[in-house]
Each structure stands twice: as C-alpha cells, then as structure tokens.
Amino acid sequence: MRMKRTKLAYKQAIKTNRVDEESYFSDELNDLLLSKDVSKFWRSWDAKMGGAKISPVIDGVTDSSLIAQKFADLFQNNCC
C-alpha cells in the first residue's frame, strides 16, 4: 500500500513540475512581448525552444546561396 502512495506522489510531483515549467516559459515570453523587447524575446525563445532548425534541403537545393537566390527570384516574380 505504501508503495502505491509513493508512486502516486511521484507521478503527481512530475505533473506539477511540468505544469510549472510550461507556465514559467509562457509567463516569461509574455512579459517580454508586453515590454516590447523583441531581441530579448527571441533570445529567450531560442534558448527555450532549442534555437532555429535549419532544413538541409529546400526545393531540392542544399547550398545556402542557391537557396537565397531561388527565394529572391521567386519573390521578385511574385511581387513585381
């Protein structure tokens, strides 16, 4: 019986900690947005979410300069 209570308390502690962690992230990010501190917001976002994920292949191309050129061409054709 004692083992079940201990296991239940353990699971409850994990759940409480997870909820507190999620609340802390959203509260901190919300405060930075409200203060209109965009650079700190994105630094905090990257720190919490693991930074930017870069795709190794975009439209069949892996070289960053070719990807940039394809984007520029597409943007120019659609916006002008």
N, C-alpha and C positions, 0 to 999 in steps of 0.2 A: 504494500500500500504506500509506504513512504517513497518508494522508487517512482511510482506513478505521479505523486505530488511534485517530486523533484523534477521529473521530466516535463510536467506541465508548467512549472515555474520557469524552467529553462526556455521552453518554447515561447512563453509569454514575454520573457526578457528580450529575446531576439526580435519578436514582433514590435515591442515598444521601441527598441533601439532603432529599428528600420524606419518606423514612422517618424521618430525624432530626427533622424538623419535627413529624410526627404523634406521634412518641414524646414530644417535649417537651410538646406540648399535653396528652396524656393523663397524663403524669407530673405536670405542674403541677396539673391539675384533681384528680387522685387525691390528691396531697398536701394540697390544700385541703379535700377531703372528709374525709380521715383526721383532719385537725386540727379538724374540725367548725366551720370558719369559713364559714358559709353565705353571708354577704354578700360576702366576697371570692371565693368560688366562683362566684357568679352574675355578679359584675362581670367576672371572668376569662372566664367562659363567653360573656357578651355581647360582650366585646372580641374573642374568637377566632372566634366564630360569626357575627358581624355584627349582633348585637342581635336584639331581638324583631321578628318580622314581623307586622304588623297587617293583618288581612283587611279590605278596604274594604267588603265586603258579607257580612253574616251573616244567614241566614234571610230574605233579601230586604230587609234594612234596612241603611242606611249610617250613620245618626245614632247616636253612641255612647251617648247617654242612652236612646234607644229600645231599643238592643241590651241595655243593662244592665237595663232594665225587663222585657224579654222573658225574660232569664235569671232574674231574680228571680221572675217569675210561674211559669216552668217549674219552678224549684227548689222554690218553695212548694207547688205542686200535687203534686210527686212525693215530697216529704219529709214532708208533714204529713198 
